[in-house]
Amino acid sequence: MSERPAGWLSDKELEEVLPAETAAFRSPIPTQIVSTGEFNPPPQTEQQRQVEGLIKEYGDKYAKYHGVDRRTFLASASGFAAAFLAMNQVFGPVFQVSEAEAADRDMADERAKKLSKQFIFDDQTHFVREDFDKEGILGLGKYALEHWNPDMAKTPMTLARYKFENYLKEIYMDSDTKVALLSSAPFDDESWYLLFNDQLRDARSLVNGISGSRRMLSHAVFTPGSPGWMEEVDKSISEYKPDSWKGYTIGDPLSPSTKGTAWRLDDEKLVYPFYEKARKSGLNKIICIHKGLLPRDYEKSWPGVWKYATVEDVPKAAKDNPDFLFIMYHGALRPFLEDPSYELDLFEKTGEIRWVTHLARIPKEHGVKNVYGELGSTFAVAAVANPRFAAAVVGALVNGMGVDHVVWGTDSVWYGSPQWQIEAMRRIEIPDDMMKKHGWKIKLGDADGEVKRKIFGLTSARLYNYKITADVMEKLGTDKLAQMKDAYERDGGQRSNAAYGYIGKAKV
């Protein structure tokens, strides 16, 4: 592990974790936080243990009723319902679910079949190039397996989980995702790049060629201040034709950059020339920026860098460039793959969620309409740690920025199939007491209601000029990928519920 970047688990830290693929309970919804390897995961909380226990009880009860084993039941639509029942029992009624769905397979299957046609545009997905050999990144999955997606344990934890073939399965076969935006990330050590810009383009071309329809969009990563970065922008414009741009203002996402590559969106000298190039390119003027996701001791462990992960540079950049759309990934949530329950306590007392609230206030406080929030990783972590907090995060963004300024993303395939996240969003609702206390007017509504349809895909379709006509929807349901999914399901293929990462050992 000597080649891993700073921030991956040390040998001592590895003594405090277990491989999620073998140690975690295989639940439809993860029952504890799974570490990506970028931090030491906390042990399962008492509430998460209660949820897991209840899921097992429901699983045994209804598996026997349906005449199947527990694992088969938990992989079904009724199994999903049982998991949400368990979460409601422990955390309070945040998810819209009935016990009838767990008991009646036909009822659950009919609901799942109906919703499977929903237009879902995942704004943030990942896989790694075929020659990527950094096994340290397996920590992403090991974290997810234990805390989020235990059924990832069904297959060995190898880099094959993060490569193209498994990506196709997890995203397009095992979930209701219709369109995926493929992303990457920059690192101080370029050998850690997940995909280079030309590979993002090639993957998009391959998937769309296989499917016969527009199933994949792709980013081009831009890295202000790094050697030759403007030449790469020129090459991206002329050769790669990205659907949007992806940037990391903190530089290297895994640890404080050793090369001084952190930057600000409102740096007129460094970054504004990029806006001008992008403006003249004729490509979509969409800038997607990684924000938030720092460890709890960020002021100490990321000195001089952590402020680049906040949204304080967004208002001026957005105001100076009103023709660009700025999408803040992760909703700028500060906690990174840890139990954010203390953030819920802070929110209940003050109405603040670091740094989500800051993002949500930008449109109203600064008079801009071109700033958006994305939910990748943030919704997943919050939903597993405390569903009430997940409702608070989504509620703050929707009510602060407007329902047409929040977009869906899952950060998969790091955490396995995104289907459990899709189901959680379909069912979640903001509690009435929270709505009243914070003066919010917009509830999330039904699984296929206006608000959730906008979050899941309609807003992204508008931003990316993806026309959702009857012909397009029919094509998405009959193209080659759809045919492959139908054959996969007819042959008995089941969602693996797999997640990939490390879990914290239980406290003795």
Secondary structure, DSSP 8 states (H G I E B T S, - for coil): -TTS-TTS--HHHHTTEEEHHHHS---SS-SS--B-SSS---B--HHHHHHHHHHHHHHHHHHHHHTS-HHHHHTSHHHHHHHHHHHHHHH-S-B---HHHHH-HHHHHHHHHHHTTS--EEEEE----TT---GGGHHHHHHHHHHT-BGGGGS--SGGGGSHHHHHIIIIISS---EEEE-----SSGGG-SS-HHHHHHHHHHHHHHHSS--EEEEEE--TTSTTHHHHHHHIIIII--SEEEEETTSSSSS--SS-----TT-TTTTHHHHHHHHHT-S--EEEEE---B-TTHHHHSTTTGGGGSSTTHHHHHHH-TTSEEEEEGGG--B-SS-THHHHHHHHHHS--TTHHHHHHHHHHHT-S-EEEE-TTHHHHHHHH-HHHHHHHHHHHHHHH-GGGEE----BTTTS-THHHHHHHHHB---HHHHHHHT------STTSHHHHIIIIIHHHHHTT----HHHHHHHHHSHHHHHHHHHHHTT-----B--SEEE----
